[in-house]
Amino acid sequence: LSPYSVRGAVASARALCRWLVGEGILAEDPSARLEKPALPERLPGALETSEVLALLGAAASTKHPQRDVALIAFMVETGVRVGEMVGLTLERLHVEAGIAVVVGKRNKQRFVPFNGAAQKALRDWLAVRPASLSTVFGLSRWGVGPLLKRLAVKAQVDPKRIHPHVFRHTSATLRVEAGGET
């Protein structure tokens, strides 16, 4: 059995024994001697460069290729949370300067730098973006996940691995590998 399964079984046994002691069926708790196994440290999952490139390729052939490429490039390069990205307005996006001012948890603002592929992709998207959109990408936080899953299927990347938060891990991993900080 895996350490996770054993820990779950120990927790269940302890709960049962506490109940049995509380009901007076047992005089003492025999589960007090049980030890939970240590769990291996899990590193957060990050996408391989080839997977990111496959997703970008799939995004380039969608109904909204400029938006979808810009979305992926921006997420990979900046590591923003999905809520920060979908709430980004044109007033807080400074493409030429390569800075976005995102509003995150607890309504905190932070400056997020970007350049390279994200800058070019955003320029391409803004050139064709409908003016009627209230945010840069015109998506809700609930629309991003399904979009990413569709792109994963199209790119032949395991869709179970693709969710908005994996791009934060990917961005951090790429920064560390490039010699920067997270």
VOBA-1610 file (N, C-alpha, C; in pm, whole numbers, padded with zeros to 5 digits, always signed):
BEGIN
Leu+00084-00120+00000Leu+00000+00000+00000Leu+00087+00125+00000Ser+00035+00228-00060Ser+00110+00354-00063Ser+00105+00421+00074Pro+00201+00507+00104Pro+00198+00578+00233Pro+00070+00659+00251Tyr+00011+00707+00142Tyr-00113+00785+00149Tyr-00229+00694+00194Ser-00233+00572+00141Ser-00337+00477+00179Ser-00323+00438+00326Val-00200+00414+00368Val-00175+00374+00508Val-00215+00487+00602Arg-00179+00612+00567Arg-00216+00726+00652Arg-00368+00738+00664Gly-00438+00715+00554Gly-00585+00721+00558Gly-00642+00612+00646Ala-00586+00490+00636Ala-00634+00379+00719Ala-00607+00405+00866Val-00491+00459+00899Val-00457+00491+01038Val-00553+00597+01091Ala-00582+00698+01013Ala-00675+00803+01056Ala-00813+00745+01083Ser-00859+00655+00996Ser-00989+00591+01015Ser-00990+00505+01140Ala-00884+00428+01159Ala-00875+00342+01278Ala-00875+00426+01405Arg-00803+00535+01404Arg-00799+00623+01523Arg-00937+00681+01553Ala-01007+00723+01450Ala-01141+00779+01470Ala-01235+00674+01527Leu-01228+00552+01475Leu-01312+00444+01525Leu-01279+00413+01671Cys-01152+00403+01702Cys-01111+00371+01839Cys-01152+00482+01937Arg-01139+00607+01897Arg-01184+00717+01984Arg-01334+00705+02012Trp-01411+00669+01909Trp-01554+00653+01926Trp-01584+00536+02020Leu-01512+00425+01999Leu-01533+00308+02085Leu-01500+00339+02231Val-01395+00414+02256Val-01360+00455+02393Val-01469+00547+02446Gly-01514+00641+02364Gly-01618+00734+02407Gly-01749+00665+02440Glu-01780+00555+02372Glu-01902+00478+02397Glu-01885+00379+02512Gly-01763+00368+02564Gly-01738+00275+02674Gly-01718+00131+02629Ile-01706+00106+02503Ile-01687-00030+02450Ile-01542-00074+02473Leu-01448+00021+02460Leu-01307-00006+02490Leu-01265+00079+02609Ala-01178+00022+02691Ala-01130+00096+02809Ala-01021+00196+02770Glu-00937+00156+02676Glu-00831+00247+02631Glu-00821+00244+02478Asp-00754+00342+02425Asp-00743+00358+02279Asp-00620+00285+02226Pro-00639+00169+02162Pro-00523+00095+02111Pro-00458+00163+01989Ser-00530+00254+01927Ser-00475+00319+01808Ser-00371+00425+01843Ala-00358+00457+01971Ala-00260+00558+02012Ala-00118+00513+01977Arg-00097+00383+01964Arg+00036+00331+01932Arg+00063+00327+01781Leu-00039+00350+01702Leu-00021+00347+01557Leu+00057+00469+01510Glu+00147+00446+01417Glu+00224+00557+01360Glu+00185+00577+01215Lys+00173+00702+01176Lys+00146+00734+01036Lys+00280+00739+00962Pro+00287+00677+00845Pro+00413+00684+00770Pro+00436+00826+00716Ala+00563+00859+00704Ala+00598+00990+00647Ala+00559+00989+00499Leu+00516+01104+00452Leu+00479+01116+00311Leu+00596+01172+00232Pro+00613+01122+00111Pro+00720+01179+00027Pro+00685+01322-00010Glu+00788+01404-00020Glu+00764+01543-00058Glu+00732+01550-00206Arg+00620+01608-00239Arg+00580+01619-00379Arg+00621+01754-00433Leu+00685+01751-00547Leu+00714+01875-00616Leu+00592+01910-00701Pro+00559+02040-00707Pro+00445+02076-00791Pro+00473+02041-00936Gly+00371+01998-01005Gly+00387+01962-01145Gly+00408+02084-01232Ala+00499+02073-01324Ala+00523+02180-01421Ala+00523+02117-01560Leu+00488+02196-01658Leu+00486+02146-01795Leu+00627+02147-01854Glu+00653+02052-01941Glu+00778+02049-02015Glu+00770+02155-02126Thr+00885+02201-02170Thr+00889+02300-02278Thr+00816+02250-02402Ser+00833+02121-02432Ser+00766+02064-02550Ser+00614+02070-02535Glu+00564+02053-02412Glu+00419+02059-02390Glu+00368+02202-02408Val+00444+02299-02359Val+00405+02440-02376Val+00402+02474-02524Leu+00503+02430-02596Leu+00508+02457-02741Leu+00392+02389-02813Ala+00357+02269-02772Ala+00244+02199-02833Ala+00114+02274-02805Leu+00098+02324-02684Leu-00022+02401-02649Leu-00030+02531-02730Leu+00085+02597-02746Leu+00088+02719-02827Leu+00053+02688-02973Gly+00102+02575-03022Gly+00069+02534-03159Gly-00079+02507-03175Ala-00138+02440-03076Ala-00282+02412-03080Ala-00361+02541-03070Ala-00315+02634-02987Ala-00385+02762-02970Ala-00384+02842-03099Ala-00280+02826-03178Ala-00268+02903-03302Ala-00369+02861-03408Ser-00437+02749-03387Ser-00534+02703-03487Ser-00675+02691-03430Thr-00709+02779-03336Thr-00843+02779-03278Thr-00929+02886-03343Lys-01050+02900-03293Lys-01142+03002-03341Lys-01090+03143-03309His-01017+03154-03197His-00959+03282-03153His-00809+03265-03131Pro-00733+03245-03239Pro-00592+03209-03223Pro-00507+03316-03152Gln-00531+03443-03183Gln-00450+03548-03119Gln-00475+03552-02969Arg-00601+03541-02931Arg-00633+03543-02787Arg-00572+03423-02716Asp-00591+03304-02774Asp-00548+03182-02707Asp-00397+03173-02696Val-00325+03216-02799Val-00179+03219-02792Val-00134+03321-02687Ala-00196+03439-02688Ala-00161+03542-02590Ala-00188+03494-02447Leu-00299+03427-02428Leu-00336+03376-02296Leu-00230+03279-02244Ile-00192+03182-02325Ile-00093+03083-02281Ile+00044+03148-02261Ala+00086+03231-02356Ala+00216+03297-02343Ala+00220+03385-02218Phe+00114+03457-02191Phe+00108+03545-02073Phe+00111+03463-01944Met+00036+03353-01941Met+00034+03270-01820Met+00170+03206-01795Val+00233+03155-01900Val+00363+03089-01882Val+00469+03190-01841Glu+00468+03305-01904Glu+00574+03402-01877Glu+00558+03472-01743Thr+00434+03497-01702Thr+00415+03575-01579Thr+00382+03491-01456Gly+00320+03376-01475Gly+00280+03295-01361Gly+00165+03354-01282Val+00084+03438-01345Val-00028+03499-01273Val-00133+03394-01239Arg-00207+03423-01135Arg-00321+03338-01099Arg-00432+03360-01201Val-00517+03262-01216Val-00625+03272-01315Val-00714+03392-01284Gly-00742+03417-01158Gly-00826+03532-01122Gly-00761+03664-01157Glu-00629+03671-01142Glu-00558+03793-01179Glu-00562+03815-01330Met-00550+03707-01404Met-00546+03718-01549Met-00683+03757-01606Val-00789+03689-01559Val-00920+03719-01617Val-00972+03855-01573Gly-00917+03910-01467Gly-00959+04043-01421Gly-00875+04156-01478Leu-00774+04122-01556Leu-00684+04224-01611Leu-00757+04312-01713Thr-00749+04442-01691Thr-00812+04537-01784Thr-00706+04604-01870Leu-00750+04666-01978Leu-00658+04735-02068Leu-00583+04848-01997Glu-00649+04912-01902Glu-00585+05023-01829Glu-00466+04976-01747Arg-00466+04851-01709Arg-00358+04798-01625Arg-00259+04712-01703Leu-00272+04709-01834Leu-00180+04634-01919Leu-00098+04733-02000His+00032+04729-01983His+00122+04820-02053His+00216+04734-02137Val+00169+04701-02258Val+00239+04604-02343Val+00377+04653-02381Glu+00389+04778-02424Glu+00520+04827-02470Glu+00621+04830-02356Ala+00577+04861-02235Ala+00666+04861-02119Ala+00687+04720-02064Gly+00601+04627-02105Gly+00612+04490-02057Gly+00575+04475-01910Ile+00470+04547-01870Ile+00424+04544-01730Ile+00273+04530-01726Ala+00226+04444-01639Ala+00083+04435-01610Ala+00065+04460-01461Val-00036+04535-01427Val-00070+04556-01286Val-00190+04468-01258Val-00167+04360-01186Val-00274+04265-01160Val-00326+04283-01017Val-00453+04251-01000Val-00515+04258-00868Val-00536+04114-00823Gly-00472+04080-00714Gly-00474+03942-00668Gly-00554+03922-00542Lys-00510+03824-00465Lys-00578+03789-00342Lys-00584+03908-00248Arg-00692+03917-00175Arg-00716+04026-00079Arg-00703+04163-00145Asn-00737+04166-00275Asn-00740+04292-00352Asn-00604+04362-00357Lys-00495+04286-00346Lys-00361+04345-00352Lys-00318+04359-00497Gln-00260+04474-00527Gln-00207+04499-00660Gln-00060+04463-00663Arg-00015+04407-00775Arg+00128+04383-00793Arg+00165+04402-00939Phe+00289+04439-00960Phe+00341+04460-01094Phe+00401+04329-01144Val+00361+04290-01263Val+00409+04165-01322Val+00479+04197-01453Pro+00611+04172-01460Pro+00682+04199-01585Pro+00664+04085-01686Phe+00671+04119-01811Phe+00668+04019-01918Phe+00740+04078-02038Asn+00786+03992-02126Asn+00849+04039-02250Asn+00845+03927-02352Gly+00924+03938-02454Gly+00937+03830-02551Gly+00807+03784-02614Ala+00782+03654-02603Ala+00667+03592-02668Ala+00535+03650-02617Ala+00526+03674-02488Ala+00401+03728-02433Ala+00374+03868-02487Gln+00478+03948-02497Gln+00461+04084-02549Gln+00412+04082-02694Lys+00475+04000-02776Lys+00434+03990-02917Lys+00293+03935-02929Ala+00263+03829-02853Ala+00131+03768-02859Ala+00023+03866-02813Leu+00051+03943-02711Leu-00046+04042-02663Leu-00067+04152-02767Arg+00039+04196-02832Arg+00024+04296-02939Arg-00067+04242-03049Asp-00043+04117-03090Asp-00125+04054-03195Asp-00271+04044-03151Trp-00294+04006-03024Trp-00431+03992-02975Trp-00500+04128-02965Leu-00430+04227-02915Leu-00493+04359-02899Leu-00526+04422-03035Ala-00456+04383-03139Ala-00484+04436-03273Ala-00618+04388-03327Val-00666+04271-03281Val-00792+04216-03331Val-00898+04201-03221Arg-00863+04234-03099Arg-00953+04217-02984Arg-01077+04304-03000Pro-01196+04247-02981Pro-01319+04327-02987Pro-01320+04433-02876Ala-01354+04555-02912Ala-01356+04666-02816Ala-01462+04646-02709Ser-01559+04559-02736Ser-01669+04539-02641Ser-01628+04459-02517Leu-01513+04397-02519Leu-01471+04316-02404Leu-01434+04406-02287Ser-01475+04368-02167Ser-01445+04450-02049Ser-01308+04420-01990Thr-01251+04305-02024Thr-01117+04270-01975Thr-01029+04235-02096Val-00902+04220-02071Val-00807+04194-02180Val-00845+04069-02258Phe-00873+03960-02187Phe-00898+03833-02256Phe-01046+03803-02277Gly-01134+03870-02204Gly-01277+03849-02223Gly-01324+03712-02178Leu-01255+03652-02083Leu-01292+03519-02031Leu-01321+03528-01882Ser-01402+03434-01835Ser-01424+03423-01691Ser-01327+03318-01636Arg-01312+03313-01506Arg-01222+03213-01447Arg-01271+03073-01477Trp-01404+03056-01498Trp-01459+02924-01528Trp-01445+02889-01676Gly-01413+02987-01760Gly-01395+02960-01901Gly-01252+02920-01936Val-01156+02956-01851Val-01016+02929-01881Val-00984+02780-01874Gly-01029+02712-01768Gly-00999+02570-01752Gly-01047+02485-01869Pro-01175+02495-01907Pro-01221+02417-02022Pro-01148+02451-02151Leu-01114+02578-02171Leu-01037+02617-02289Leu-00902+02546-02289Leu-00834+02545-02175Leu-00704+02480-02165Leu-00715+02329-02188Lys-00823+02268-02139Lys-00844+02124-02161Lys-00862+02094-02310Arg-00940+02178-02379Arg-00960+02159-02524Arg-00828+02172-02599Leu-00748+02271-02560Leu-00618+02289-02624Leu-00527+02170-02596Ala-00533+02116-02475Ala-00450+02001-02439Ala-00484+01881-02526Val-00614+01856-02545Val-00657+01744-02630Val-00606+01765-02773Lys-00622+01887-02822Lys-00578+01920-02958Lys-00426+01906-02973Ala-00353+01940-02865Ala-00206+01934-02868Ala-00152+01797-02832Gln-00240+01705-02799Gln-00204+01570-02756Gln-00117+01573-02630Val-00157+01661-02538Val-00096+01670-02406Val-00201+01617-02309Asp-00158+01541-02210Asp-00252+01481-02115Asp-00340+01589-02051Pro-00471+01590-02082Pro-00558+01697-02029Pro-00570+01694-01877Lys-00542+01580-01814Lys-00548+01573-01667Lys-00441+01660-01603Arg-00333+01683-01676Arg-00223+01764-01624Arg-00245+01913-01646Ile-00340+01947-01731Ile-00356+02086-01771Ile-00469+02153-01694His-00431+02252-01614His-00526+02336-01542His-00457+02471-01523Pro-00532+02576-01496Pro-00469+02708-01490Pro-00350+02717-01394His-00357+02649-01280His-00250+02664-01181His-00119+02601-01225Val-00123+02502-01315Val+00002+02438-01359Val+00090+02540-01432Phe+00031+02644-01486Phe+00111+02746-01553Phe+00189+02831-01454Arg+00138+02845-01331Arg+00216+02913-01226Arg+00341+02832-01193His+00322+02701-01178His+00437+02614-01148His+00536+02613-01264Thr+00484+02611-01385Thr+00570+02611-01503Thr+00650+02740-01510Ser+00585+02851-01486Ser+00653+02980-01488Ser+00764+02986-01383Ala+00734+02941-01262Ala+00833+02942-01155Ala+00950+02850-01188Thr+00920+02733-01242Thr+01025+02638-01280Thr+01115+02696-01387Leu+01056+02760-01487Leu+01136+02820-01594Leu+01225+02932-01541Arg+01172+03012-01446Arg+01253+03120-01387Arg+01371+03063-01310Val+01347+02959-01231Val+01456+02899-01153Val+01560+02838-01247Glu+01513+02768-01350Glu+01607+02708-01445Glu+01688+02813-01520Ala+01633+02932-01537Ala+01705+03040-01604Ala+01795+03117-01509Gly+01797+03077-01381Gly+01884+03142-01283Gly+01819+03253-01206Gly+01689+03270-01222Gly+01618+03374-01148Gly+01557+03320-01021Glu+01478+03403-00956Glu+01409+03364-00834Glu+01263+03338-00866Thr+01195+03267-00775Thr+01053+03239-00796Thr+00967+03353-00756
//
